[in-house]
Amino acid sequence: MGRWLGTDHGSRRIGLAVGGQEDGIATPLEVLSAQPARKAVERIVALAKDYGVRPADPEKKRNIQDAVAKMLHDFLQTMGLAFPNEAIPGGAAHLY
């Protein structure tokens, strides 16, 4: 089974975590400065090599993205039902 590298990219920092397909649990690795971008990318590539991360299968990636979009859509619909008089950012209808 392959490993995956998770990123949480912000304007100032990039959080990195590594996980395995067996359990789906990510372990935090480190936090990088987002600038200079070239240095951040070089570090991410080095970590991917160190941990044996392989590129995602595009079909599997699309299926995961679709599933996450559906979960977010359902969550925002539930929030809209729970708070009918509040504006939900982005509106559930625009997400899926």
N, C-alpha and C positions, 0 to 999 in steps of 0.2 A: 504494500500500500504506500502511496505517496504522501508526502507532507505538504502542508500549505502554509503560506505566509500571509498573515492578516495585517492590514495597514489602517491606521486612523489618521488621515492626513488633514492637518490644519494649516493655517497661514503661517504659523510660527514653528510648530513642531509636528513630527510624524511619529506616532506610536506604532511599534511593531510587536507582533506576537507570532508564534509558530504553533501549529497544531497538526494532528494526525487524523486521517480519515476514519480510523477505527473507532475513536470515541468522540470526535468532533470538539474536543476541548482545546482551547488555545492557552498557551503559556506565555506571559509577557516576556519580551526579550530586552528591548531598550527603547528609549525615546531619542530621536534625532532632531537636530535643528533643520528646519525646512530650507534654510538658505545657508550656504549656496546650494542650489538644487543639484548641481553636478556631483557634489560631495555626498549628498544624501542618496542619490541614485546609486553611486558607486558602493556605498555601504549596504544598501538594500540588496544589490546584486551579489555582493560578497556573502552576506548572510544566507541568501537563497542557496548559494552553492554549498556553504558550510552545512546547512541543514537538509540538503538533498531535495529542495523544493523544485518541482517540475511545473511547466506551464499548464494551465487548466485546459481541459478539453472544451472547446468552444460550445458544443452542444450541451454538455453538462452545466457549463457556466450559465447559459441562457435559461436552462430549466430552473436553476437555483435562483437566478434573478427574477424569473416569473413567479416563483413560489414566495419570495420575499416581498415582491410588490403586492401579491394577493394578501399576504398576512398584514401588511401595512394598510392596505385598503380596508380590510375587515376591521382592523383596530380603529381606524379613523371613523368608520361607520358607527361602531359601538360608541365611540366618544361623542359623536353627533347625537346619538340617541340619549346618552346620559346627560348631555348638556345642550338641549335643543335651542336655547336662546343665545349660545355662544358661537362666535365665528371660529371654525377650525382652520388653522393655517393651511393653505393649499387646497383645501376642500377635498373630500374623499373622492369625488367624481373625477378629479383631474389626475389621480394617481394610478388608476388601473383601467 
